């Protein structure tokens, strides 16, 4: 048997390394050896470990999507707690995942000031954002940890997946924003950020949200008249 140390493995940007037959104790040891300050991300499900090194385009997209989401939550007067790429794991489920970004929204109050999370007693994040997720290991880990909603951005398309009976299904509507065209707006202004810059796109998105809310209010008042 050939044994390699982690420091002997280089994962280049945009590449993915898959290790099989990795038990939970080894997964925990790898997490400890790699530490928290790293650029690579891990996904673990039932003995399969994936190590991914994101590209710069990947990182820019996830940051801008997260910033747009925060603007939306703010304008809708909704509270949130961002947990970034926190490592979420449960030994009993043999699953671990590090989202590109994640948010507690419905359960935000439980996370205020928290420095440690135990998914055996704490809820998973309400929303995870993944850029170009194409891995069965990642999806299996999310399903095992019961994250209710994933936003997947791939090929410049933002798609919503919601957990239904333990599996993710594509949805035209977000669970968190059932009455607002959230992903439509975020897709539009994410595209704008590539030509106009991030700050102008965020400002324009805020204006667009207010226009949408005024339009909804007018429609509601009109409906009450009939």
Secondary structure as UniProt FT lines:
FT   HELIX           6..8
FT   TURN            13..14
FT   STRAND          16..19
FT   HELIX           24..34
FT   STRAND          40..45
FT   TURN            46..47
FT   STRAND          48..53
FT   HELIX           56..75
FT   TURN            76..77
FT   STRAND          81..82
FT   TURN            84..85
FT   STRAND          87..90
FT   TURN            91..94
FT   STRAND          95..98
FT   STRAND          101..104
FT   TURN            106..107
FT   HELIX           108..111
FT   TURN            112..113
FT   TURN            119..121
FT   STRAND          127..131
FT   HELIX           136..145
FT   STRAND          149..154
FT   TURN            155..156
FT   STRAND          157..164
FT   TURN            165..166
FT   STRAND          167..171
FT   TURN            176..179
FT   HELIX           182..196
FT   HELIX           198..224
//
